[in-house]
Amino acid sequence: MGRVALVTGGSGALGSAIVRRLCKEGDAVAFTFRTRAAAAEALARETGAAMFQADLTDGPQVRAAVGQVIERLGRIDVLVNNAGLTQVMPFALLEEEDWDAVLAANLKSMFLVTREVVRQMVARKSGVIVNIGSLAGHRLLDVPVHYATAKAGVSGFTLSLASELSRYNIRVNSVVPGLLDEGVGKMVPEKELAEYIHYCAAGRPGKTEEVAEVVAFLASDRARYINAQNIFVDGGI
């Protein structure tokens, strides 16, 4: 068996594209999902990847899921932190519960999963972590404030973790997608979509497969000299 990869949030549009691409690389792939059981089962049948259901904001569930992946596949060489959540809500109408839910889904989950996975990476002194950010955390865009805040946090998490884990030969990078034509991108109003396309050098939204290609590259030994980077895949904004 070659490398073992774990992708969180694998049943969504981008997550499933990443799972497919890593399987194409020849990796043994596991992925998590929370509620989209039918989509997860279809992806598992299509790719042969192993699926594990868990709420990644819950510590005991995370420990159980990571433990099951390691028990089944032996180890985790590559972690792709893709799971996340957004919510379209004006700032003045945000409730405390809304803020907590979005930050937990995008940041707390990343912390909990990474902490569990990193322990066995440190023991083996080897590993790769790829975190999925968003252009919303880096540019002046009309996006929900709590989502932009959470995605901005991905960059700080990536840089600090890369510094700490470098002594163990563990690389940590993030991929920062722009507007995609699937997933969250389908929620963008026509006016904002037209504005993005106008200012995007590529003149179009991105495709999930294009982001997955970059994730697969960063996860591979081909990118062994790339560390602590936010790689933008946004068509040029």
TILUMVO-205391 format. One line per 3 residues: number of its first residue (from 1); their letters; for each residue x, y, z of N, C-alpha, C, CB. Coordinates in pm, whole numbers. Glycine has a CB too. Example, Ala and Ser with C-alpha at 12.3 -4.5 7.8 and 13.67 -1.06 7.14 Angstrom:
! residues 2
1 = as = 1319 -569 780 1230 -450 780 1320 -330 780 1131 -447 905 | 1285 -225 708 1367 -106 714 1290 3 787 1408 -60 572
***
This chain:
! residues 237
1 = mgr = 84 -119 0 0 0 0 87 124 0 -95 1 121 | 46 225 -77 119 351 -80 79 440 35 96 422 -210 | 63 568 9 27 661 115 -118 642 157 51 806 69
4 = val = -146 685 280 -283 685 331 -324 830 354 -294 601 464 | -436 870 296 -483 1008 307 -620 1011 374 -489 1075 168 | -641 1110 458 -771 1136 519 -819 1273 474 -763 1129 675
7 = vtg = -939 1278 418 -1001 1402 372 -1124 1427 456 -1037 1395 219 | -1130 1540 523 -1251 1571 599 -1353 1639 508 -1218 1661 721 | -1481 1617 538 -1586 1676 456 -1583 1623 314 -1572 1826 454
10 = gsg = -1565 1492 301 -1545 1434 169 -1669 1422 83 -1487 1302 183 | -1788 1439 141 -1909 1418 62 -1955 1542 -13 -2020 1370 151 | -1893 1658 15 -1929 1781 -55 -1865 1790 -192 -1890 1901 27
13 = alg = -1892 1899 -262 -1845 1915 -400 -1692 1915 -408 -1900 2044 -461 | -1628 2000 -329 -1481 2005 -333 -1420 1882 -267 -1430 2132 -264 | -1476 1841 -155 -1422 1723 -86 -1424 1599 -172 -1500 1698 39
16 = sai = -1532 1578 -244 -1540 1459 -330 -1441 1468 -445 -1683 1441 -384 | -1418 1588 -498 -1318 1604 -604 -1178 1572 -552 -1322 1747 -662 | -1150 1612 -428 -1019 1582 -368 -1004 1432 -345 -1002 1658 -235
19 = vrr = -1109 1368 -296 -1105 1223 -275 -1077 1152 -408 -1238 1172 -214 | -1147 1190 -512 -1126 1126 -644 -983 1146 -692 -1225 1183 -748 | -930 1267 -674 -796 1296 -725 -689 1220 -647 -768 1447 -718
22 = lck = -704 1209 -516 -606 1135 -437 -614 986 -467 -627 1161 -288 | -733 936 -491 -746 796 -532 -675 773 -666 -895 755 -543 | -687 870 -755 -619 861 -885 -468 859 -867 -660 978 -976
25 = egd = -418 925 -761 -275 925 -730 -229 787 -684 -244 1029 -624 | -324 701 -650 -289 570 -599 -288 561 -448 -156 530 -651 | -337 666 -382 -342 666 -236 -458 581 -186 -354 809 -182
28 = ava = -441 526 -67 -554 468 6 -621 585 77 -509 354 108 | -748 609 49 -814 731 94 -931 698 187 -864 813 -26 | -938 772 295 -1054 771 383 -1110 912 386 -1017 721 527
31 = ftf = -1240 923 407 -1300 1056 419 -1409 1056 524 -1356 1102 283 | -1433 1173 581 -1539 1188 678 -1658 1260 615 -1490 1265 802 | -1774 1239 674 -1894 1313 638 -1977 1326 765 -1975 1242 522
34 = rtr = -2069 1422 764 -2152 1441 882 -2296 1398 858 -2149 1586 925 | -2360 1453 754 -2502 1425 733 -2535 1371 593 -2583 1549 757 | -2448 1393 496 -2479 1358 357 -2445 1211 331 -2401 1449 258
37 = aaa = -2523 1123 392 -2492 980 386 -2503 924 245 -2585 902 478 | -2607 964 171 -2625 912 36 -2509 952 -55 -2757 961 -24 | -2467 1078 -47 -2354 1124 -128 -2225 1053 -87 -2337 1277 -114
40 = aea = -2207 1032 43 -2087 963 92 -2084 819 43 -2082 966 246 | -2196 751 50 -2202 612 5 -2175 602 -144 -2338 551 38 | -2228 695 -222 -2204 694 -366 -2056 716 -397 -2290 802 -435
43 = lar = -1993 808 -325 -1851 835 -346 -1766 714 -307 -1806 958 -266 | -1801 650 -197 -1727 532 -153 -1737 420 -256 -1779 484 -17 | -1857 402 -312 -1874 298 -415 -1794 331 -541 -2024 281 -451
46 = etg = -1795 458 -577 -1726 501 -700 -1575 488 -690 -1762 645 -732 | -1519 524 -575 -1374 535 -562 -1308 423 -483 -1340 664 -499 | -1386 354 -402 -1328 255 -313 -1273 315 -185 -1219 181 -383
49 = aam = -1291 446 -166 -1246 512 -44 -1330 467 75 -1252 666 -60 | -1270 473 193 -1340 435 315 -1409 558 375 -1242 373 418 | -1534 543 415 -1612 654 469 -1634 638 618 -1746 667 396
52 = fqa = -1630 752 690 -1649 751 835 -1736 871 874 -1511 755 910 | -1843 844 943 -1935 950 982 -1895 1007 1118 -2080 898 987 | -1890 1142 1127 -1854 1205 1254 -1889 1354 1250 -1704 1186 1283
55 = dlt = -1924 1406 1366 -1934 1550 1385 -1796 1597 1429 -2046 1589 1491 | -1726 1667 1343 -1586 1701 1369 -1569 1815 1468 -1519 1738 1240 | -1679 1870 1518 -1669 1970 1625 -1678 1904 1762 -1778 2076 1610
58 = dgp = -1692 1774 1765 -1705 1697 1889 -1580 1613 1911 -1831 1607 1885 | -1505 1644 2016 -1377 1578 2041 -1383 1427 2046 -1321 1627 2168 | -1473 1367 2124 -1481 1221 2130 -1511 1157 1994 -1587 1179 2229
61 = qvr = -1598 1220 1914 -1627 1166 1781 -1505 1174 1690 -1745 1240 1718 | -1430 1282 1702 -1307 1296 1622 -1207 1188 1660 -1245 1436 1641 | -1186 1168 1790 -1092 1065 1834 -1133 928 1784 -1082 1064 1986
64 = aav = -1263 901 1791 -1313 771 1745 -1292 754 1595 -1460 755 1780 | -1324 857 1517 -1313 848 1371 -1168 831 1327 -1374 972 1304 | -1078 912 1384 -936 900 1348 -882 764 1389 -853 1014 1414
67 = gqv = -923 718 1505 -881 586 1550 -927 476 1458 -931 559 1689 | -1049 488 1408 -1103 388 1315 -1027 389 1182 -1252 413 1290 | -991 509 1135 -914 518 1011 -779 449 1028 -893 667 969
70 = ier = -711 477 1137 -579 417 1161 -592 266 1180 -512 481 1284 | -696 224 1250 -717 80 1271 -738 8 1138 -836 55 1364 | -812 74 1048 -845 10 920 -731 20 819 -970 72 862
73 = lgr = -663 136 814 -564 161 708 -420 164 759 -595 291 639 | -403 158 891 -268 145 946 -203 273 992 -183 84 847 | -231 384 926 -169 512 959 -236 620 875 -13 510 934
76 = idv = -194 743 894 -239 855 810 -115 934 769 -344 947 884 | -84 933 642 32 1007 589 -4 1148 547 92 934 472 | -126 1165 499 -172 1294 445 -306 1329 507 -182 1289 289
79 = lvn = -318 1450 559 -445 1501 610 -486 1621 527 -435 1538 760 | -607 1617 473 -664 1732 403 -782 1782 485 -709 1694 256 | -765 1898 547 -871 1960 627 -962 2041 535 -812 2049 740
82 = nag = -1069 1977 490 -1159 2041 395 -1295 2075 454 -1177 1951 276 | -1335 2008 562 -1469 2027 618 -1492 2172 657 -1490 1936 739 | -1613 2219 632 -1646 2357 667 -1794 2385 650 -1565 2454 582
85 = ltq = -1832 2507 685 -1972 2548 682 -1978 2697 659 -2045 2509 813 | -2074 2741 580 -2099 2884 566 -2247 2910 591 -2057 2936 426 | -2278 3037 608 -2414 3079 638 -2430 3221 589 -2446 3067 792
88 = vmp = -2525 3245 502 -2547 3378 447 -2633 3457 545 -2615 3372 306 | -2569 3554 611 -2638 3630 715 -2572 3766 732 -2640 3553 849 | -2649 3878 726 -2590 4010 753 -2533 4017 894 -2695 4122 732
91 = fal = -2425 4090 910 -2356 4094 1039 -2449 4139 1152 -2236 4187 1031 | -2532 4240 1127 -2619 4294 1232 -2722 4192 1281 -2690 4418 1181 | -2747 4091 1200 -2847 3991 1237 -2786 3863 1293 -2933 3957 1118
94 = lee = -2653 3858 1300 -2587 3738 1351 -2618 3719 1499 -2436 3746 1329 | -2652 3598 1535 -2665 3561 1676 -2535 3496 1722 -2787 3464 1697 | -2516 3493 1851 -2396 3430 1906 -2385 3285 1861 -2397 3438 2059
97 = edw = -2498 3217 1853 -2498 3077 1811 -2452 3062 1666 -2637 3017 1827 | -2488 3158 1581 -2444 3154 1441 -2292 3167 1433 -2512 3267 1358 | -2238 3262 1506 -2093 3285 1509 -2021 3159 1557 -2058 3404 1601
100 = dav = -2068 3103 1667 -2003 2985 1724 -2009 2866 1628 -2069 2947 1857 | -2123 2848 1561 -2140 2732 1472 -2045 2738 1353 -2284 2723 1423 | -2032 2856 1292 -1947 2869 1174 -1799 2860 1211 -1975 3001 1102
103 = laa = -1759 2922 1321 -1619 2911 1362 -1585 2770 1407 -1588 3010 1475 | -1680 2703 1471 -1655 2564 1512 -1640 2473 1391 -1768 2513 1602 | -1729 2488 1293 -1725 2400 1176 -1599 2420 1093 -1847 2422 1090
106 = nlk = -1548 2543 1089 -1433 2572 1004 -1299 2570 1076 -1452 2705 941 | -1296 2603 1205 -1169 2612 1277 -1155 2509 1388 -1152 2750 1335 | -1257 2497 1472 -1247 2399 1580 -1230 2259 1524 -1370 2405 1671
109 = smf = -1304 2227 1420 -1293 2095 1359 -1152 2071 1306 -1395 2080 1245 | -1092 2173 1247 -956 2163 1194 -857 2135 1307 -916 2291 1119 | -874 2206 1417 -788 2184 1534 -803 2042 1588 -820 2286 1644
112 = lvt = -927 1998 1608 -949 1867 1669 -896 1753 1583 -1098 1846 1695 | -925 1758 1454 -879 1651 1364 -727 1653 1353 -944 1665 1224 | -671 1771 1333 -526 1780 1315 -453 1732 1439 -484 1924 1282
115 = rev = -502 1769 1556 -438 1726 1680 -431 1575 1690 -512 1783 1801 | -540 1508 1655 -542 1362 1662 -448 1299 1560 -683 1309 1642 | -450 1352 1438 -369 1293 1331 -221 1321 1353 -413 1349 1195
118 = vrq = -189 1442 1399 -49 1483 1413 26 1396 1513 -40 1629 1454 | -42 1347 1612 27 1267 1714 98 1147 1653 -73 1220 1820 | 32 1080 1558 99 965 1497 195 1008 1387 -4 868 1441
121 = mva = 175 1126 1328 274 1178 1233 405 1213 1304 218 1302 1160 | 394 1277 1421 512 1313 1499 589 1189 1539 472 1393 1624 | 517 1084 1578 584 960 1619 663 899 1504 480 858 1670
124 = rks = 613 917 1380 682 861 1263 774 962 1197 581 812 1162 | 770 1087 1245 848 1197 1188 828 1210 1037 997 1177 1218 | 702 1210 1000 668 1221 858 520 1255 844 702 1089 782
127 = gvi = 488 1340 747 348 1369 721 328 1495 640 273 1380 851 | 208 1509 585 170 1627 507 29 1668 548 177 1599 352 | 12 1798 570 -119 1852 602 -151 1961 500 -125 1907 747
130 = vni = -270 1953 442 -318 2057 349 -450 2109 402 -334 2000 202 | -454 2236 435 -576 2299 486 -645 2376 374 -544 2393 605 | -777 2367 370 -853 2439 267 -906 2570 325 -971 2352 214
133 = gsl = -855 2680 271 -901 2812 312 -1006 2865 216 -784 2909 322 | -1008 2995 200 -1101 3058 106 -1053 3199 77 -1246 3060 162 | -1080 3245 -43 -1048 3383 -80 -1120 3480 13 -1087 3411 -227
136 = agh = -1231 3435 71 -1308 3520 163 -1225 3564 283 -1432 3446 212 | -1123 3488 318 -1039 3522 432 -920 3608 396 -991 3399 497 | -908 3647 268 -789 3721 224 -819 3846 141 -701 3630 143
139 = rll = -941 3861 93 -973 3972 4 -1097 4047 54 -997 3921 -140 | -1112 4170 5 -1229 4252 37 -1345 4204 -49 -1199 4405 14 | -1428 4116 6 -1538 4056 -67 -1667 4068 13 -1508 3909 -100
142 = dvp = -1778 4067 -58 -1909 4073 7 -1949 3933 49 -2017 4136 -88 | -1895 3890 163 -1920 3755 215 -1956 3766 362 -1795 3663 194 | -2019 3662 420 -2055 3665 562 -1932 3685 650 -2127 3536 601
145 = vhy = -1943 3774 749 -1829 3811 832 -1775 3693 911 -1867 3924 927 | -1865 3611 967 -1815 3499 1049 -1744 3394 963 -1932 3434 1126 | -1788 3378 839 -1721 3283 748 -1583 3337 709 -1807 3259 621
148 = ata = -1577 3467 675 -1449 3527 638 -1351 3522 755 -1469 3672 593 | -1400 3544 875 -1315 3539 994 -1258 3399 1014 -1394 3583 1118 | -1344 3301 1000 -1300 3162 1017 -1195 3125 913 -1420 3065 1008
151 = kag = -1218 3163 788 -1124 3127 682 -993 3205 693 -1187 3151 546 | -999 3326 746 -874 3399 772 -793 3325 877 -903 3544 818 | -861 3262 972 -792 3186 1075 -716 3066 1022 -890 3140 1176
154 = vsg = -760 3013 908 -691 2898 848 -546 2933 815 -765 2851 722 | -524 3056 771 -388 3097 735 -298 3100 858 -390 3235 669 | -345 3160 968 -266 3163 1090 -239 3025 1145 -335 3245 1194
157 = ftl = -339 2939 1140 -325 2801 1185 -218 2730 1102 -460 2727 1174 | -222 2750 971 -127 2686 880 16 2730 906 -165 2716 737 | 37 2860 918 173 2913 934 234 2871 1068 172 3065 923
160 = sla = 158 2884 1174 210 2849 1306 238 2699 1315 112 2890 1415 | 146 2619 1262 163 2474 1269 282 2430 1185 36 2402 1222 | 300 2492 1069 415 2458 984 545 2484 1055 410 2537 853
163 = sel = 553 2594 1129 674 2626 1203 700 2522 1312 664 2766 1265 | 596 2489 1388 613 2395 1499 646 2254 1453 488 2393 1583 | 584 2211 1342 598 2072 1300 714 2047 1205 473 2027 1235
166 = sry = 782 2152 1160 891 2133 1065 1001 2044 1121 949 2268 1025 | 1021 2049 1252 1127 1967 1314 1096 1817 1305 1145 2007 1462 | 970 1785 1275 930 1645 1263 911 1602 1117 801 1621 1341
169 = nir = 960 1686 1025 949 1655 883 803 1648 838 1020 1523 852 | 721 1735 894 579 1744 856 556 1878 789 484 1726 981 | 510 1875 667 481 1997 592 335 2037 610 514 1979 442
172 = vns = 310 2169 618 174 2221 633 155 2338 538 146 2264 780 | 60 2326 447 26 2433 354 -125 2450 350 81 2404 213 | -169 2559 293 -312 2576 269 -337 2608 122 -371 2688 358
175 = vvp = -452 2566 75 -499 2598 -59 -615 2696 -44 -542 2468 -140 | -611 2804 -120 -710 2911 -107 -790 2922 -237 -641 3047 -72 | -902 2854 -246 -982 2862 -369 -1054 2996 -380 -1083 2748 -374
178 = gll = -1073 3040 -503 -1163 3150 -529 -1303 3096 -547 -1118 3230 -653 | -1385 3170 -618 -1522 3127 -643 -1524 3004 -732 -1604 3241 -707 | -1593 2900 -689 -1604 2777 -768 -1746 2763 -822 -1567 2654 -682
181 = deg = -1759 2682 -927 -1890 2669 -990 -1977 2561 -925 -1874 2637 -1136 | -1928 2502 -816 -2006 2405 -741 -2002 2440 -593 -1954 2262 -765 | -2076 2367 -513 -2074 2386 -369 -2123 2524 -329 -1935 2364 -316
184 = vgk = -2046 2593 -245 -2084 2726 -196 -2104 2823 -311 -1977 2779 -101 | -2030 2804 -420 -2041 2893 -534 -2181 2903 -592 -1948 2849 -640 | -2260 2799 -575 -2397 2800 -626 -2488 2895 -548 -2455 2660 -623
187 = mvp = -2442 2938 -430 -2522 3027 -346 -2497 3174 -378 -2493 3001 -200 | -2399 3202 -463 -2362 3341 -491 -2466 3407 -583 -2221 3347 -556 | -2519 3524 -544 -2615 3595 -630 -2554 3632 -764 -2666 3721 -560
190 = eke = -2639 3650 -865 -2592 3676 -1001 -2507 3803 -1008 -2711 3688 -1096 | -2543 3906 -933 -2468 4032 -937 -2325 4010 -889 -2537 4140 -850 | -2309 3940 -776 -2175 3914 -722 -2096 3820 -814 -2186 3853 -582
193 = lae = -2166 3724 -875 -2099 3633 -968 -2045 3710 -1088 -2196 3523 -1016 | -2126 3798 -1144 -2083 3878 -1260 -1965 3968 -1224 -2199 3962 -1313 | -1967 4023 -1102 -1858 4109 -1059 -1728 4030 -1043 -1894 4178 -926
196 = yih = -1738 3909 -988 -1620 3826 -972 -1560 3792 -1109 -1655 3696 -895 | -1644 3751 -1200 -1598 3713 -1334 -1533 3834 -1403 -1715 3658 -1418 | -1589 3953 -1381 -1535 4074 -1443 -1391 4100 -1397 -1623 4195 -1409
199 = yca = -1365 4081 -1267 -1233 4111 -1213 -1138 3992 -1214 -1247 4162 -1074 | -1188 3876 -1245 -1104 3756 -1248 -1030 3748 -1381 -1189 3628 -1224 | -898 3732 -1376 -818 3728 -1499 -859 3610 -1587 -669 3719 -1466
202 = agr = -902 3501 -1526 -944 3384 -1604 -1082 3403 -1665 -942 3260 -1516 | -1159 3499 -1615 -1289 3530 -1671 -1397 3426 -1644 -1275 3548 -1817 | -1380 3349 -1537 -1479 3245 -1506 -1459 3196 -1363 -1469 3126 -1606
205 = pgk = -1559 3128 -1307 -1537 3061 -1178 -1445 2941 -1197 -1671 3017 -1116 | -1388 2895 -1087 -1302 2777 -1094 -1381 2649 -1086 -1201 2781 -984 | -1313 2539 -1110 -1374 2406 -1100 -1312 2332 -982 -1354 2326 -1232
208 = tee = -1392 2251 -919 -1342 2176 -803 -1223 2088 -841 -1453 2090 -742 | -1224 2036 -962 -1114 1949 -1006 -983 2026 -1013 -1145 1887 -1143 | -990 2155 -1045 -869 2236 -1054 -807 2259 -916 -899 2371 -1121
211 = vae = -892 2276 -817 -842 2289 -679 -786 2156 -631 -955 2338 -585 | -855 2047 -664 -810 1914 -622 -673 1881 -679 -912 1808 -666 | -643 1927 -800 -511 1904 -859 -401 1967 -773 -506 1962 -1002
214 = vva = -426 2088 -725 -327 2157 -643 -311 2086 -508 -367 2304 -622 | -421 2042 -450 -416 1968 -325 -331 1842 -342 -558 1932 -276 | -357 1768 -449 -282 1644 -474 -134 1671 -491 -337 1572 -597
217 = fla = -100 1780 -560 40 1817 -578 107 1849 -444 53 1936 -672 | 42 1932 -363 99 1969 -234 113 1850 -141 12 2075 -168 | 24 1753 -155 29 1634 -70 138 1537 -112 -105 1563 -73
220 = sdr = 191 1555 -231 286 1460 -286 431 1500 -258 265 1445 -435 | 522 1408 -284 665 1437 -270 714 1536 -375 745 1308 -279 | 636 1559 -477 672 1658 -578 678 1798 -517 573 1655 -694
223 = ary = 609 1817 -406 605 1949 -341 685 1950 -211 460 1988 -312 | 787 1863 -201 857 1848 -74 933 1974 -31 953 1732 -82 | 955 2071 -122 1023 2195 -84 923 2311 -66 1127 2232 -191
226 = ina = 795 2278 -59 692 2380 -39 634 2361 100 579 2371 -149 | 645 2464 183 597 2455 321 552 2593 367 706 2397 415 | 451 2596 455 402 2721 517 354 2822 414 511 2783 601
229 = qni = 284 2774 311 237 2860 203 85 2858 193 298 2818 71 | 30 2973 155 -111 2981 114 -112 2987 -39 -183 3108 177 | -154 2879 -102 -152 2870 -248 -289 2911 -302 -115 2725 -296
232 = fvd = -294 3022 -374 -420 3073 -426 -456 3004 -557 -412 3226 -446 | -580 2959 -564 -634 2899 -688 -762 2975 -718 -659 2741 -673 | -745 3097 -771 -859 3188 -783 -874 3248 -923 -846 3299 -683
235 = ggi = -797 3202 -1018 -808 3256 -1153 -744 3392 -1172 -949 3266 -1191 | -690 3449 -1065 -625 3580 -1073 -718 3692 -1032 -575 3606 -1213 | -722 3722 -902 -807 3829 -850 -719 3938 -789 -909 3774 -744
***
